[in-house]
Amino acid sequence: MSYLDNILFAILLVIGFGYFFTSVKKIRRNINLGTDVNRYDNPKARWTNMAMIALGQSKMVKRPIAGILHIIVYVGFVVINIELLEIIIDGLFGTHRIFAFLGTTYDVLIASFEILAFLVLIAVFVFWTRRNAIKLKRFVSSDLKGWPKNDANYILYFEVVLMTLFLLMNASDLHLQNVPGGFSHFIKAGFFPVSQFIEPIFNGMSNELVMLLSEIFWWLHIVGILIFMNYLYFSKHLHILLAFPNTYFADLNPQGQFDNLESVTKEVKLMMDPNADPFAAVPVDENAVPSKFGASDVQDLNWVQLLNAYTCTECGRCTSSCPANITGKKLSPRKIMMDTRDRLEEVGRNIDANKGIFIPDNKTLLNDYITAEELWACTSCNACVEECPVNISPLSIIMDMRRYLVMEQSAAPMPVNAMMTNIENNGAPWQYNQQDRLNWKNEN
């Protein structure tokens, strides 16, 4: 490479990584729009969660076919991109295979990269077939029409292009390494178990043409990686990065244990404390924003729930296991997460357009994105939480929005209102006063 190539490469890196970190800042800002919640307790359990679920893919393999294929793509993506370090150094300093001095270790690395690249191509083909030819039920539902379906396919095409360019780059390099007497700067380095079968396509070409093609493959590969990296912001594949913090900050409480509102808890304790003076003056902060019961928009959810929304892979395991959805109800836990992310992005764009300030847009997550019908269809069984491969909790969002409907709008369905009235009047969900509860024992 000439110095001009090195300078161009450096500019390309600055632009690519600069845009990526700008996107990361936006995601962080949007997540921080949520309310505070403490998820820094019990670090040992949290690190274990992250190691087992995000790194170890322990929940993915509950569905073996998809799980094993995903592990291949995941490991391939992580391991093959180790070569990105060599590409960056070579690009900045005009070197070629800078780590070739590692000898046998380098041969093993290149060989493993190639085998993984080949396995990734096979896995991607199977994934594409499942989505587009076999059309598995969880990939053809109404909430995946349009962009979500296209996005999933774009990622598969990206993977094919990047892996193919990687193998072509190695094959052309191998061809030039084998030129009798050596050619230019192409030293013998690396072992190529896959690209050695591609290398013959360059037979009959001039060495200069093969070198040109090799440089084109090299440039296209690095440009493709940078484009893919920046595409993540717009894609469901953001989970590649966010699965780790998402599993670390996941709720450690037993499934089914819901949190209590602090303001309600204080009121109940005041009512139950025989020594409390209900008429005692409580200091009032005139500047304080009145507390809201539940959530009607993304700013009312906590930051972990917003992190969940960005982490959602749209795999549909939650929806395919949801008893409400299975029986034909409108609820789809996957749609709950997608709607939350879409609304959060809309709020973020509003803030960007108004120089860092959110201007009310007469929209809310509730009603404009998620309907009450969807929320009340939920049985709160936790199947969606159990199934999610990265510990996302659609149920927590559903319950917070239900809480808003009940406590802020008194908009619970009639059977729920009747139950709460009975509990208030009779101390039980049934419409019998306490004196009549045992009358059944007198019946024949």
N, C-alpha and C positions, 0 to 999 in steps of 0.2 A: 504493500500500500504506500501511496505517496503521503506527504504531510497533509495535502488537501483532503485526502480520504480520512485521515485521522481527525482533522478538524470537523469535517462533516459528520463523522460518527459521534464525536463529542457533543455537537449541537443536537443531534438526533436523540442522544441519551438525556440531555438536559430537558428537551421538550417533552419527551415521553415520560420521564419520572416526575417532571414538574407538574404536568397535567394530572398524573396519577395522584400525587400528594394533595393537589387542589381538590380532587374528588374525595379523597379521604377526609379532608377537613370539613367538607360539606356533610358527609355522612356522620362524622362525629358531632357536628353542630346540631344536625337534625335529631340524632339520638338523645342529645342533651336537652332537647325541648321537653322531654318527659319529666315527670315528677321524680323526686329522689327516693331511692330505696336502698337499704344496706345489704349488699351482697358480697361483703368482704370478710364475713365470718368463716370459720372452719376452713382455712386455706388448704389443709391436708386433703380433706374430702374433695375440695374443688379441683386441686391439681390431679387427683386420682380420676375424677370425672373426665377432665379434659384429656388425660392420657389414654383412658380406656375408650371413650366415645368418639372424640374428635381425631385423635392420632391412631388409636387402635381399631376404629370402625366397628366396635363391638355390636352396635345396634343394627348396622347395615346388613350383617350376615344373617339376621333373622329371616330374611328372604334370600336364600343362598345364591340363586342365579344372579340377580341384580347386585347382591352384596359383593360377590367375588369379582364380577366385572368392574364394579365401581372401585374396588381396591386396586385392581390392575391400572385403571386410568389414574386414580389418585396417586399411587406410588410412582407411576410413569411420569406424571406431571411434576411431582416434587423432585424425583431423582434426575430425570433428564435435564431439568432446568439448572442442575448443578453446573452443566457445561456452559451455562450463561456467563458464569464467572470468567471462564477461559475466553469466551467470545468478547467480553467487555475489555479484558486486558489486551487481547490481540488487536481489537479495533482501535483502542486508544494509543497503543505504542507501536503498531505496525508489525507485531510479531506473528508467528504462526505456530499454533499448538504449543503454547508456552509451557504447558505442564507435561510435555513429552519426556522430560528428564526423569519423571517418576518411573519410567520403564515398565516393568510387569504390572505394577499397580495401575498405570495409565491404560495398559491393554485391557485389564479387567474392567475398569470403569467404562471405557468406550464400548466394550462388548456387552456389558450390562445395559447401557443406554440403548444400544441397538435392539437387543432382545425385548426390552420394555417397550420401545417404540413400535415394534412389530405387534406385540400383544395389545397395545393400545389401539392400533388400527383394527384388530379383530374385535375388540370390545366395543369400539365405536360403531362398527358395522352392525353388531348385534343390537346395540342400543337404538340405532336408527331403524332397524327392522321392527323392533318392538313398538316403536312410536308410530311409524309411518306405514308399515306393511301389515303386521299383525294387528296393530291398533288396540293395544291393551286398554281395558275400560277406563282405568284411572288416568290415561293420557288423552282421552277424547271427550272429556266432559265439557260443558258449556263455559266453565271458568277458564279454560285454556285456549279458547278461540283467539285468533289474531296474533298479537305480539307474543304472548306467552309460548304458544306453539312454535312460532318462528324463531324465537330466542333460543329455545332448546335445540332446534336444528342448526342454527348458526354456530352454536358452540361445538356441535359434532363436526361440522364442516371445518371450523377453525382447527380442531384437533387433527383432522386428516391432513390438512394443508401443512401444519407445523411438523408433524411426524414425517410426512413425505419429503419435505424440504430438508429435514435433518438427515434422512437416509440418502437423498440425492447428493447433498453436500459431502457426506462421507464417501459415497461411491466415486464421485469425481476426484476427491482428494486421494483416494486409494489408487485410482487409475494413474494419477500423476506421480504418486510415490513409486510406482512400478516401472516408470520410464527408464529404459536402460541408460546407465550412466548418470541418472538423476536429472531432475528438471527444476530449475529455479529454486525456490525456497522449500519445496515439498520434500521434507525428510520422512524417512520411514518411522512411523509412530502409530500405535493403536492396533487393536485387533477388531476386524469388521465381519462378524458372523452373518449379518443380514445383507449389508450393502455390497458384499463381495459378489452376491448374485445379481446385483443391479449394475455393477461396474462394466460388464461387457457391452452395455448400450453405448458406451463411449468409444468402443473400438472403431477404427476407421476415421475418427475425427482428429484434426490437428491438435497438438498439445496446447497451442495458444487458444483455440476455441474451447477446449475442455477447461482451461484455466479461467477463461471468461465466464463460462457456465458455473464453475465452482464459486467464483466471486458473486455471481448473481444469486445462487442458492444461499450463500452466506448472508448477503444483504437482505434478501427476502425473509430469511429465517428470523433474523434479529428484529427487522421491522414488524414482522408478524407477531413476535412475542410482545413487543411494545404496544401494538394495536390491541392484542388480546388483553394485556394487562389493563389498559384503559377502558376497554369494553366492559370489564367486570362491573364497573359502576352502574351501568345501564342494564345489567343482566342478573338473572336469578343465581348465576354462578358466583356471586359475591360471597356465597357461603364457603368458597375455597379459603378465604381469609377469615371470615367472621365465625366459622364453626368453632374455632378455638376459644375466643372470648365468650361465645354464647354458651358453650358447655361449662366453662369455668364459672360464669355468673348465674347458672341455672338454679332454680329453687331447690334447696336441699330438704325441705319439709316433705313429710309423707304425702303421696298423691291423695287428693281429696281434702286436705287441710287448707282451709281458706283463711285469709287474713281478716282481721277485724279493723274497721275504721277507728282510728285513734279518738276522734271526736265523739263517736257513739260510745266507745268503751268508757270514756271519762264520764259521760252522762249516766250510764248504767251503774258505774261504781258510786257515783254521787247518790243515785236513787237507793242503792243497796246498803250504803253506809249509814247506820243509825246515828252516828255522831256528827254527820255532816250537816251544815246549816245551808239549806237550799236557798235561803235569802241573802247569803253572804255576798258582798259585792265582789265581782271578778274584774280585774283590770282589763280594760278594753283598748286594743290598739286600733285607733281610728284609721290608720293607713293600711291595715291588714286587708288582704283580699279574702272575701268570705269563702270558707271551705266548701268544696263541691262534693256531693255524695256520688261516687261512681264516676263514670267516664262517658262523655258524649263526643269527644274529639280526641285527636292524637295527643294534644298537649296535656290531657287529663290522665293518660296512661303513664306508667312509670318507664324509666329509660331502658330497663331490661326488656320490657314488652316491645319497645320500639327496636331494640337490637334484634329481638326475635323476628320482627317483620322483615328486616334487611337480610337476615340469615336464611329465611325460608327458601328451600330448594325447589318448591313446587312439585315435589315427587308424587304427592297424592296419597302417601301411605296413611296419613291421618284421615282423609276423606273416605278412602276405601275401607277403613275400619270403623267409621262412625255409624252407630246403629240408626241414628236419625236419617242420615243420608241413604243408607242401605234400604230403608223402608219408604223412600220416596219423598222425604221432607226436603225443604229448600236448603237446609243448612249444609255447608261445606266448610270444614275447618281450614282447608287450604285457601278457600276464597276469603275467609276472615283475615288471614295473614296477608294475602295479596292486596286486599282492599286497604288494610292498615298501611302497608308500604306505599300504595298509590296515593293515599291521602297525605301521608307524611312527605312524600316528594312534592305534592302540590303545595303544601304549606311551605316547604323549603324554597320553592320557586317564587312564592309570594314574598318571602323574606328577601330573596336576592333582588327581586324587582323593586322593592321598596327600601333599599339601602339598609338592610339589617333589621327592619321592623316589620312585624306581621300586621297587615291591614285586614280586618275581618272581611271575609268574602261571602258571607251568608251561606256557608256550607259547613257541614259537620260530618264526621265519620258515621255517626248514627243517622239513619234515614237516607242521606245522600249516597252512602256506600253500602252500609250494612242495615238491613231492615229488622224491625222488631220480630217479624215472623221467623227469621233465621235464628235470632237469639233465643227465642222461647222454644224452638225445636230441640235445643240441646238438652240431653239427659244428664249432663255433668258426670258422665261415667269415667272420664279420663282416658278413653281409648286413644284419642288423638295424641295426648301427651305421651302415653306409653309407646306408641308406634313411631313417633318422630325420631329419625336417626341422629338429630343434633339437639335434642332436648328443648324444642320449642313448645310453648304452652298456649295454644289458641284458646283453651278453656279459661285462662285467667282474664283474657280480653273480653270474652263473652260474659263472664260473671261481673266484671266491672261495669259493662254497659247495661246489663240487667239491673244492677244496683242503681244506676242512674235512672232507669225507667221507673223503678219502684219508689225510690226515695226522693227523687226530684220531680217526677212527672205523675206519680201515682198511676202509672200506665201498665200495671200488671194485668195479665189475662183474668177473666172473671173467676175461674177455679182457684187461682192463686190468691186473689183478693178474698174469696170466701174462706179459704184455709186460714189466712192470717186473721180474719175477723173471728173465726172460731177459736183460734189460739188465744186471742185477746180476751174473748168473752168466756170461753169454756176451759181454757188451759190445755187444749188438745186440738188436733186438726179436724176432729169430727163434730158434727152438729148435734151434739148431745151435751146437756149440762152434766156436771160432775156427779150429781146425785143419781143420774139415770144410767151411768156407764155399766153397771153390773146387772142391769135388768135382763140381759140375755141369759143369765144362769138360771133364771126362773122359767124360761121357755122350754117346752117339751121337744 
